[in-house]
């Protein structure tokens, strides 16, 4: 399953995830080459994490991009499962 960001009718990028109960493992983020450098990755990460917060789900940030985003935006750290180092 995945979250997507679109630019007009085109797919700009996606975050792929796996769900197990109330925990979402964010495994991979990809921005299409034509849209790199336009801030879509950050917008996609924020929208994904905001949606997961609204839904009351916990996060495992396996994806290095999402993990780095959370490290740079610690207001999302509360979403990370307690035994993950980013959640400490």
N, C-alpha and C positions, 0 to 999 in steps of 0.2 A: 504494500500500500504506500501511498505517497501524497505529500502536499505539493502543489504546483504553483508557480508564478507565471503569469502570461503577460506578454507585451502585445497588445492588440489581439490578433488571432493566433499569434505564435507562442509556442512554449518557450519561456525564458529560462526555466530551470525547475528543479524539484528537490525535495528532501524525501528520501526513501526511509520507511520505518517498518518495524515489526511490533505488534502489540501482544502482550501476554498479561491478561487481566487488566489491572489498573496501571500498568507500566508500559511506556512506549520507549523502545530502543531506536533512537535516531541513528541510522547506520551509514547514510551516504547523502551528501549534498552535491549537486552538479548544476552549474550555470552554463547554458549554451555559449559557445565561443563568441558568437555575434553580439552577445549581451554582457560579456565580461567587462569589468571596470566601471559599471554603471550603478553600483550599489544594490543590485538585485539580490545578491547573496544575503546581505544584512537585512534587507526588507523581508526576505523569505524566512530567515531564521527567526526574526522577531514575530512575524505573523504566526509561524508554526508554534513557537513557545507561548504566545498569547492565547492561541486556541487551546493548547493543552492545559494551560492554567484555568481557563474558563470551564473546561470539561472536568477539572479536578484530577488530572492524570499526572503521574510521576514520570520522570525522564531519566533514561540512561543515554548520555551523549557519546556513543561509540564513534560517531563521525568526528574527525579532527576539526573540521570547520565549525560545527555546532559547539563542540567542546571549547574551542578558542573564543567563540562568540560569547558563551556564558562566562568565561573567565574575564572578558573585557566588559561585560555587562552583568555585574554580580547581583543585580536585582532579580535575575532569573535563577540564581543558585538554589533558591528554596524548592525549585521543581525537581532537582536532581535527587535520585534515591540516596538515602543516608549513608550507605556504605561505599559510595563513589567519591574519590578524592575531590572532585570539583564541588561536591555538595558539602564539604567540610568547612 
